[in-house]
Amino acid sequence: MDTHMKASRRQFMQHTATGLALAGFGHSTWAQQSPLEMTRIVVGFAAGGTIDLAARRVAEKLHPGYAKVAVVENKSGAGGQIAVLSVKSAAPDGATILITPTSPLSLHRYTYKTLPYDPVNDVVPVSGAAMFDYALAVGPLVPASVKTVADFLQWCRAEPAKANFGSAGAGSAANLIGVGLGKAGRADLRHVGFRGSQPAILDMIGGQIAAVVGPTGEFMPNVKAGKCRLLATSGLARGKFTPDTPTLVEQGFKSLNHVGWFGFYVPAKTSPETIRRLNSGIAAALAAPDVIESLASVYMEPMPTSADRLGEMLKTETLFWEALVKTVGYTIEG
C-alpha cells in the first residue's frame, strides 16, 4: 500500500501529457480506416453523473471516424458489475466499449463473495479516460456547525441513529473510503448503497441520509446552490478545482489518500489492431479542447494512456484495495 499512497497527481499527469501528445499522431491513422456502423459505450451507473458525461463526450468524438453511430448505454446496478457483464458477453469486434471506474475490476474481488465475470480475463484495457478526487459531502441532516471531518465524526458518535453515508454502490471505492473513515475515526458510520452517486446525493440534500462519498464533480452543482457542503477531498494534495477544500490527508487520514480514475475496456479476444485503433480515437477525443473543458466543468482531468499502461495501473489499484480491505476489515457482500 505504501507505494500507492506515495503516488501523486504528478505521476497521473505525466501519463496524461504523454497520451495527449500522441493523440494527434494517432488521429490520422484511425480516421483513415473504414468506420464501424455503430459502437456503444456502456456505463455502469445512472445517467447524469461524471462518468456518464465522460462517456458521452468521447462518444461524440468517436463519430464519424471510428463509428458512423456512437451511443451511450446506461446499465446501472451492482456497483458497475452489470455493465462489465454486458460487455463481457458482447462480440469482440470493437463495437461494444466499457467505461468504468476501477472498482468492478480491482476492488470487487475483495468485497464480493463471487463475481459474474473474471476481472482479469473477460475484458481487456484500451485507454485511460479521466481522473478525479473523491469527496466527502454532508447535507442538511448534519448541523452547519460541522465544518471538518473531525467535527463530522464527533457528530456521528453523538448521533448514532443518523450516522450514515451513501455511495454509488456496495463494494465501490467510495464505499471503502467511507468505511475506512468510520474505522479511523472510531465512528459507526453505516453505508447506504445506491445505483450511482446522483441518487445518493438526492437523498442527502433531501435529508434522508447524512453524507455521501463520491467523485467531487458529482456534488458541485448542489454545493454551489448551498444544498450540501464538502468537508474533504481524497487526493494527496488539494484538488486543482477545489483549492479551498482540505484533503483527508491534511485532516489526519493519511491512509485514505486516493486519486480515482475511469478507463475504457473491450471484450477479451478483441484484436490488437482494433484496440490500437480505438485507443487512438479515445486519445484524440480526450485531446479536444471542448472535451477538456467539459471534463473540467465536472472537476475531472483527461487521462489517456496506452493499453499496457492502463493494465499496469489496474494491477496497482488491485493491490491497493486488497490492502485497504484487510486494514478496515470490510465485510464481504453477497
Long-range contacts (C-beta under 8 A, 24 or more apart in sequence): 1-255, 1-319, 1-320, 1-323, 1-324, 1-327, 3-316, 4-316, 4-317, 4-319, 4-320, 5-254, 5-255, 5-257, 7-236, 7-259, 7-316, 8-236, 8-237, 9-131, 9-235, 9-236, 9-237, 9-240, 9-259, 12-131, 12-259, 12-261, 12-301, 12-303, 13-301, 15-128, 15-303, 15-305, 15-309, 16-128, 16-131, 16-301, 16-302, 16-303, 16-304, 16-305, 18-305, 19-127, 19-128, 19-283, 19-286, 19-302, 19-303, 19-304, 19-305, 19-306, 20-283, 20-286, 20-287, 20-302, 20-304, 22-283, 22-304, 23-280, 23-283, 23-284, 23-286, 23-287, 23-304, 24-284, 24-287, 26-279, 26-280, 26-281, 26-283, 26-284, 27-65, 27-280, 27-281, 27-283, 27-284, 29-277, 29-280, 30-65, 30-66, 30-277, 30-278, 30-280, 30-281, 30-284, 31-65, 33-277, 35-64, 35-65, 35-66, 35-67, 35-68, 36-66, 36-67, 36-68, 36-93, 36-94, 36-95, 37-67, 37-68, 37-69, 37-95, 38-67, 38-68, 38-69, 38-70, 38-71, 38-95, 39-66, 39-67, 39-69, 39-70, 39-71, 39-94, 39-95, 39-96, 39-97, 40-70, 40-71, 40-72, 40-73, 40-95, 40-96, 40-97, 41-70, 41-71, 41-72, 41-73, 41-97, 41-98, 41-99, 41-264, 42-72, 42-73, 42-75, 42-83, 42-86, 42-87, 42-96, 42-97, 42-98, 42-99, 43-72, 43-73, 43-74, 43-75, 43-76, 43-83, 43-99, 43-100, 44-75, 44-76, 44-77, 44-79, 44-80, 44-81, 44-82, 44-83, 44-84, 44-98, 44-100, 44-104, 45-74, 45-76, 45-80, 45-83, 45-168, 45-195, 45-196, 45-197, 46-74, 46-76, 46-195, 46-196, 46-198, 46-199, 47-74, 48-196, 48-198, 49-168, 49-196, 49-197, 49-198, 49-215, 49-218, 50-130, 50-132, 50-197, 50-215, 50-217, 50-218, 50-298, 50-299, 50-300, 51-99, 51-100, 51-101, 51-215, 51-262, 53-294, 53-295, 53-298, 54-99, 54-129, 54-130, 54-262, 54-295, 54-300, 55-99, 57-285, 57-290, 57-291, 57-294, 57-295, 58-99, 58-129, 58-264, 58-282, 58-285, 58-286, 58-291, 60-285, 61-281, 61-284, 61-285, 61-288, 61-291, 62-281, 62-282, 62-285, 65-281, 65-284, 66-277, 66-278, 66-281, 67-95, 76-195, 76-196, 77-169, 77-195, 78-169, 79-103, 79-104, 79-108, 79-168, 79-169, 79-170, 79-171, 79-172, 79-175, 79-193, 80-104, 80-168, 80-169, 80-172, 81-108, 81-112, 81-115, 81-116, 81-117, 84-117, 84-119, 84-122, 84-123, 85-116, 85-117, 87-123, 87-265, 87-266, 87-267, 88-117, 88-122, 88-123, 88-267, 88-268, 89-267, 90-267, 91-267, 92-266, 92-267, 92-268, 92-269, 92-270, 92-271, 92-274, 93-270, 93-274, 94-266, 94-270, 94-271, 94-274, 94-275, 94-277, 94-278, 96-266, 96-267, 97-126, 97-264, 97-265, 97-266, 97-278, 98-123, 98-264, 98-265, 98-266, 99-129, 99-262, 99-263, 99-264, 99-265, 100-262, 100-263, 100-265, 101-172, 101-173, 101-260, 101-261, 101-262, 102-173, 102-260, 102-261, 102-263, 102-314, 102-317, 102-321, 103-171, 103-172, 103-173, 103-321, 105-265, 105-314, 105-318, 106-314, 106-317, 106-318, 106-320, 106-321, 107-171, 107-172, 107-173, 107-176, 107-317, 107-318, 107-321, 107-325, 108-171, 109-318, 110-321, 110-322, 110-325, 110-330, 110-332, 111-170, 111-171, 111-175, 111-176, 111-325, 111-330, 111-332, 111-333, 112-171, 112-332, 112-333, 112-334, 113-332, 113-333, 113-334, 121-268, 122-267, 122-268, 123-265, 123-266, 123-267, 123-268, 124-265, 124-266, 124-267, 124-268, 124-270, 124-275, 124-307, 124-311, 125-263, 125-264, 125-265, 125-307, 125-308, 125-310, 125-311, 125-314, 126-263, 126-264, 126-265, 126-266, 126-275, 126-278, 126-279, 126-282, 126-307, 126-310, 127-263, 127-264, 127-278, 127-279, 127-282, 127-283, 127-304, 127-305, 127-306, 127-307, 127-310, 128-261, 128-262, 128-263, 128-264, 128-303, 128-304, 128-305, 128-309, 128-310, 128-313, 129-261, 129-262, 129-263, 129-264, 129-282, 129-286, 129-302, 129-303, 129-304, 130-261, 130-262, 130-286, 130-295, 130-300, 130-301, 130-302, 130-303, 131-259, 131-260, 131-261, 131-262, 131-300, 131-301, 131-303, 132-215, 132-216, 132-217, 132-259, 132-260, 132-261, 132-299, 132-300, 132-301, 133-215, 133-216, 133-233, 133-234, 133-235, 133-239, 133-242, 133-259, 133-260, 133-299, 134-173, 134-174, 134-177, 134-213, 134-214, 134-215, 134-216, 134-233, 134-234, 134-258, 134-260, 135-213, 135-214, 135-215, 135-216, 135-219, 135-230, 135-231, 135-232, 135-233, 135-234, 135-242, 135-245, 136-165, 136-177, 136-178, 136-181, 136-211, 136-212, 136-213, 136-230, 136-231, 136-232, 136-248, 137-201, 137-204, 137-211, 137-212, 137-213, 137-214, 137-219, 137-222, 137-223, 137-228, 137-229, 137-230, 137-231, 138-204, 138-210, 138-211, 138-228, 138-229, 138-231, 139-204, 139-205, 139-206, 139-207, 139-209, 139-210, 139-211, 139-212, 139-227, 139-228, 140-205, 140-207, 140-227, 140-228, 141-204, 141-207, 141-208, 141-209, 141-210, 142-210, 142-211, 146-231, 147-231, 148-231, 148-232, 148-246, 148-251, 149-181, 149-185, 149-231, 149-232, 149-248, 149-251, 149-252, 149-253, 150-185, 150-251, 150-252, 151-231, 152-211, 152-231, 153-181, 153-182, 153-185, 153-186, 153-187, 153-189, 156-182, 156-185, 156-187, 156-188, 156-189, 156-210, 157-186, 157-187, 157-188, 160-188, 162-210, 163-187, 163-188, 163-189, 163-190, 163-210, 164-189, 164-190, 164-191, 164-192, 164-209, 164-210, 164-211, 165-189, 165-190, 165-191, 165-192, 165-209, 165-210, 165-211, 165-212, 165-213, 166-191, 166-192, 166-193, 166-194, 166-200, 166-201, 166-203, 166-204, 166-209, 166-211, 166-212, 166-213, 167-191, 167-192, 167-193, 167-194, 167-197, 167-200, 167-212, 167-213, 167-214, 168-193, 168-194, 168-195, 168-196, 168-197, 168-200, 168-214, 169-193, 169-194, 169-195, 169-196, 170-333, 171-333, 173-258, 173-260, 173-321, 174-212, 174-213, 174-214, 174-215, 175-213, 176-321, 176-324, 176-325, 176-328, 176-330, 177-213, 177-234, 177-256, 177-258, 178-211, 178-213, 179-328, 179-330, 180-253, 180-255, 180-256, 180-324, 180-327, 180-328, 181-213, 181-248, 181-253, 181-256, 183-327, 183-328, 183-329, 184-253, 184-255, 184-256, 185-253, 201-228, 204-228, 215-260, 215-298, 215-299, 215-300, 216-241, 216-242, 216-299, 217-241, 217-297, 217-298, 217-299, 217-300, 218-298, 220-298, 220-299, 234-258, 234-259, 234-260, 235-259, 239-299, 240-301, 241-296, 241-299, 242-299, 255-324, 255-327, 258-320, 261-303, 261-313, 262-303, 263-305, 263-310, 263-313, 263-314, 264-310, 275-307, 276-307, 279-306, 279-307
